[in-house]
């Protein structure tokens, strides 16, 4: 078995109010330069993706979702404003 495919990855926001883990093979990292990806940081976004069932939310006390466009929503921490997730309105993936 490929160790990368079964590796557990964890993450979260800066203040700890949102924590998650992903146990899945991740897509290769892509760099997106679209306007919607540049707005949260002022720069391009580098992200990977996993199927939504592979994402387990461990702490969600400040998780907020913002409908950034008709095509996507962005998940962020309502306390420290860390950008966390991107999910399309249709499709089977969530990006981080």
Secondary structure, DSSP 4 states (H G I P E B T S, - for coil): --HHHH-EEEEE-SSSSEEEEEESPPPPPEEE-SHHHHHTTSS-EEE-EE-GGGEEEEEETTEEEEEEETTEEEEEETTT--EEEEEESSSS-EE-
